[in-house]
Amino acid sequence: MFRFWFVRTVQRLNIKPNSRIYRLLTVVYQLVTPDSQQNRRHLYSQFGEDVFLLNFFGSATGKYVDVGSGHPVRGSNTFILYQRGWSGISIEPLSKNILLTRKHRPRDESIMALCGETEGEILFWEYEQYEYSTTVQIRVHELAEQGHHPIRTCSLRVRPLRSLGISATPQDPYVLSIDVEGAELDVLRGNDWAAFTPPVIIAEEFSRPWLTNSEISQFLSAQGYELRNYIGISSIYVHKQSSSFV
């Protein structure tokens, strides 16, 4: 109930996801929700996405692909799974985060690259607060209006999901987590859905997918997914043919 109230309050007040008030509300949310109180010493993700994953997969051990993985521990949707024996692929464009991932998560395959629809190179805007770093020019303009400006611009390599040689069915314990500041749909379009159809996909969405019928929700619906939860700015999609892991 509190989670629903929190999300609706943010929406009604039109609080921007990258504002200070939003980050403050997030901290409050993590401190007072029952899930957070119960799992506080295990909570790493920004909005409790990892609590959902624990409840969904139970004691199963599986794999993940973490696109735009960022810091290997702080704010990570997948670190709690790593602690429980999972492993996978972390894709991240910033060298400092890659080095930290290789140190703290040696079982993971760490790839320093962007992830998108097609192979090649693309322009990348890096920010001092790395979570804002993006390949989407519209997002750069939005951040500028909020007083955030890039510290570096460069061209980086793009690796589509289909190039990773990964495979999974909705019955396998597997998670795809995507946080790439507005380019999530490009990542999804770069996947081979005949080969890789994980049961759970977490994607950052600034719009409300159940109200706007977002492009991501439309795309994933065509692949057999349905929106299961919307936490903070993370949409959690579950494949209709996924097995019960609990």
C-alpha positions as CSV (number, residue, x, y, z in Angstrom):
1,M,0.0,0.0,0.0
2,F,2.8,2.5,0.9
3,R,4.6,1.7,-2.4
4,F,1.4,2.5,-4.3
5,W,1.0,5.8,-2.4
6,F,4.6,6.7,-3.0
7,V,4.4,6.2,-6.7
8,R,1.1,8.0,-7.1
9,T,2.3,10.9,-5.0
10,V,5.3,11.4,-7.2
11,Q,3.1,11.3,-10.2
12,R,0.5,13.7,-9.0
13,L,3.0,16.3,-7.9
14,N,4.9,15.8,-11.1
15,I,8.2,15.4,-9.2
16,K,11.0,14.9,-11.7
17,P,13.0,11.6,-11.2
18,N,16.4,13.3,-11.1
19,S,15.4,16.1,-8.7
20,R,16.7,16.4,-5.1
21,I,13.2,16.0,-3.7
22,Y,12.8,12.7,-5.6
23,R,16.0,11.3,-4.3
24,L,15.0,12.4,-0.7
25,L,11.7,10.6,-1.1
26,T,13.5,7.5,-2.3
27,V,15.6,7.4,0.8
28,V,12.4,7.8,2.9
29,Y,10.7,5.1,0.9
30,Q,13.6,2.6,1.5
31,L,13.6,3.3,5.2
32,V,9.9,2.9,6.0
33,T,8.5,0.3,3.6
34,P,7.9,-3.1,5.2
35,D,10.0,-4.9,2.6
36,S,12.9,-2.5,3.2
37,Q,12.7,-2.9,7.0
38,Q,12.7,-6.6,6.7
39,N,15.5,-6.7,4.1
40,R,17.4,-3.5,4.9
41,R,20.8,-5.2,5.3
42,H,20.3,-6.9,2.0
43,L,18.8,-4.0,0.0
44,Y,21.0,-2.6,-2.8
45,S,18.7,-1.6,-5.6
46,Q,17.3,1.9,-5.7
47,F,13.6,1.2,-5.3
48,G,13.5,-2.4,-4.0
49,E,13.7,-4.1,-7.3
50,D,15.9,-6.8,-5.8
51,V,13.2,-7.6,-3.2
52,F,10.9,-8.4,-6.1
53,L,13.5,-10.6,-7.6
54,L,14.0,-12.5,-4.4
55,N,10.3,-13.0,-4.0
56,F,9.9,-14.1,-7.6
57,F,12.9,-16.5,-7.8
58,G,13.0,-17.8,-4.3
59,S,16.0,-20.1,-3.7
60,A,16.7,-20.6,-7.4
61,T,20.2,-19.9,-8.8
62,G,20.5,-18.4,-12.2
63,K,22.0,-15.8,-14.5
64,Y,21.5,-12.2,-15.5
65,V,22.5,-9.6,-18.0
66,D,22.9,-6.2,-16.4
67,V,22.9,-3.4,-19.1
68,G,24.1,-0.1,-17.8
69,S,25.2,-1.9,-14.7
70,G,26.8,1.1,-13.0
71,H,28.3,0.6,-9.6
72,P,28.6,-3.2,-8.9
73,V,27.0,-2.9,-5.4
74,R,25.3,0.5,-4.7
75,G,22.0,0.9,-6.6
76,S,22.5,-2.5,-8.3
77,N,19.4,-4.6,-9.1
78,T,21.5,-7.8,-9.4
79,F,24.1,-7.7,-6.6
80,I,21.8,-9.4,-4.2
81,L,21.5,-12.3,-6.7
82,Y,25.3,-12.4,-7.1
83,Q,25.6,-12.8,-3.3
84,R,23.3,-15.8,-3.6
85,G,25.5,-17.6,-6.2
86,W,24.2,-16.1,-9.4
87,S,26.5,-14.7,-12.1
88,G,26.2,-13.1,-15.5
89,I,27.2,-10.3,-17.8
90,S,27.7,-6.7,-16.8
91,I,27.7,-4.2,-19.6
92,E,28.9,-0.7,-18.7
93,P,30.5,2.2,-20.6
94,L,32.5,3.8,-17.8
95,S,35.9,2.3,-17.0
96,K,35.8,3.1,-13.2
97,N,32.6,1.1,-12.8
98,I,34.0,-1.8,-14.9
99,L,37.1,-1.9,-12.6
100,L,35.0,-1.9,-9.5
101,T,32.8,-4.7,-11.0
102,R,35.8,-6.9,-11.8
103,K,37.0,-6.3,-8.2
104,H,33.8,-7.0,-6.3
105,R,32.1,-9.4,-8.7
106,P,34.8,-11.6,-10.2
107,R,32.4,-14.3,-11.4
108,D,30.7,-11.8,-13.8
109,E,31.9,-11.1,-17.3
110,S,32.4,-7.4,-17.5
111,I,32.1,-5.7,-20.9
112,M,33.1,-2.1,-21.3
113,A,30.7,-0.9,-24.0
114,L,27.3,0.5,-24.8
115,C,24.4,-1.7,-25.6
116,G,22.0,-0.9,-28.4
117,E,20.2,-1.9,-31.5
118,T,23.1,-2.3,-34.0
119,E,26.8,-2.7,-33.8
120,G,29.1,0.2,-34.4
121,E,29.9,3.4,-32.5
122,I,27.6,6.1,-31.0
123,L,28.0,9.4,-29.3
124,F,28.1,9.2,-25.5
125,W,27.6,12.0,-23.0
126,E,29.3,11.4,-19.7
127,Y,28.3,13.3,-16.5
128,E,30.0,13.7,-13.2
129,Q,27.0,12.0,-11.6
130,Y,27.5,8.9,-13.8
131,E,23.9,7.8,-13.5
132,Y,22.9,10.6,-15.8
133,S,25.3,9.5,-18.6
134,T,23.4,8.8,-21.8
135,T,23.4,8.4,-25.6
136,V,20.1,10.2,-26.0
137,Q,20.3,13.8,-27.1
138,I,16.8,14.6,-25.9
139,R,17.9,13.4,-22.5
140,V,20.9,15.7,-22.6
141,H,18.6,18.7,-23.2
142,E,16.3,17.6,-20.3
143,L,19.3,17.4,-18.0
144,A,20.6,20.8,-19.1
145,E,17.3,22.3,-18.2
146,Q,17.8,20.9,-14.7
147,G,21.3,22.4,-14.5
148,H,23.3,19.2,-15.3
149,H,25.9,19.3,-18.0
150,P,28.2,16.6,-19.4
151,I,31.9,16.6,-18.5
152,R,32.9,14.6,-21.5
153,T,31.6,13.6,-24.9
154,C,33.1,10.7,-26.9
155,S,32.2,7.9,-29.3
156,L,31.9,4.4,-27.8
157,R,31.4,0.9,-29.1
158,V,27.9,-0.6,-29.2
159,R,27.3,-4.3,-28.5
160,P,23.7,-5.5,-29.2
161,L,22.4,-8.2,-27.0
162,R,22.2,-10.6,-29.9
163,S,26.0,-10.4,-30.2
164,L,26.6,-11.9,-26.7
165,G,25.7,-15.4,-27.6
166,I,23.2,-15.7,-24.6
167,S,20.2,-17.9,-24.5
168,A,17.3,-18.4,-22.1
169,T,13.7,-19.5,-22.1
170,P,10.9,-18.1,-19.8
171,Q,11.3,-21.2,-17.7
172,D,14.9,-20.5,-16.9
173,P,16.0,-18.4,-13.8
174,Y,17.3,-15.4,-15.7
175,V,17.0,-11.6,-15.4
176,L,17.6,-8.8,-17.9
177,S,18.1,-5.5,-16.2
178,I,18.4,-2.3,-18.3
179,D,19.2,1.2,-17.1
180,V,20.6,3.3,-19.9
181,E,19.0,6.7,-19.5
182,G,16.4,6.7,-22.3
183,A,17.9,4.1,-24.7
184,E,16.2,1.1,-23.2
185,L,14.1,0.4,-26.3
186,D,17.2,0.3,-28.5
187,V,18.7,-2.3,-26.2
188,L,15.5,-4.4,-26.5
189,R,15.4,-4.1,-30.2
190,G,19.0,-5.4,-30.4
191,N,18.0,-8.7,-28.8
192,D,17.4,-12.1,-30.6
193,W,14.1,-13.0,-29.0
194,A,14.1,-16.5,-30.5
195,A,17.3,-17.3,-28.5
196,F,17.0,-15.1,-25.4
197,T,13.6,-14.7,-23.7
198,P,14.3,-14.4,-19.9
199,P,11.3,-14.6,-17.6
200,V,12.0,-11.2,-16.0
201,I,13.0,-7.9,-17.6
202,I,13.6,-4.7,-15.5
203,A,13.7,-1.5,-17.6
204,E,13.9,2.1,-16.5
205,E,10.9,4.1,-17.7
206,F,10.3,7.8,-16.9
207,S,6.7,7.6,-18.2
208,R,4.0,5.6,-16.5
209,P,3.6,2.5,-18.7
210,W,0.2,1.5,-17.5
211,L,-1.2,4.9,-18.3
212,T,0.7,5.8,-21.5
213,N,1.0,2.4,-23.0
214,S,4.7,3.2,-23.5
215,E,6.7,2.0,-26.5
216,I,8.6,-0.4,-24.2
217,S,5.4,-1.9,-22.9
218,Q,4.0,-2.3,-26.5
219,F,7.3,-3.8,-27.7
220,L,7.5,-6.3,-24.8
221,S,3.8,-7.2,-25.0
222,A,4.5,-8.3,-28.6
223,Q,7.2,-10.6,-27.2
224,G,4.9,-12.2,-24.6
225,Y,5.5,-10.0,-21.6
226,E,3.1,-8.3,-19.2
227,L,3.8,-5.5,-16.8
228,R,4.0,-7.0,-13.3
229,N,5.1,-4.0,-11.2
230,Y,6.2,-0.4,-11.5
231,I,8.6,0.6,-8.7
232,G,10.0,4.2,-8.6
233,I,11.0,4.5,-12.3
234,S,11.6,0.8,-12.9
235,S,9.1,-1.3,-14.8
236,I,9.2,-5.0,-14.1
237,Y,7.9,-7.2,-17.0
238,V,7.3,-10.9,-16.6
239,H,6.8,-13.3,-19.5
240,K,3.4,-15.0,-19.6
241,Q,5.0,-18.4,-20.0
242,S,7.4,-18.1,-17.0
243,S,7.5,-20.9,-14.5
244,S,6.9,-20.6,-10.8
245,F,10.3,-20.5,-9.1
246,V,9.0,-20.4,-5.5
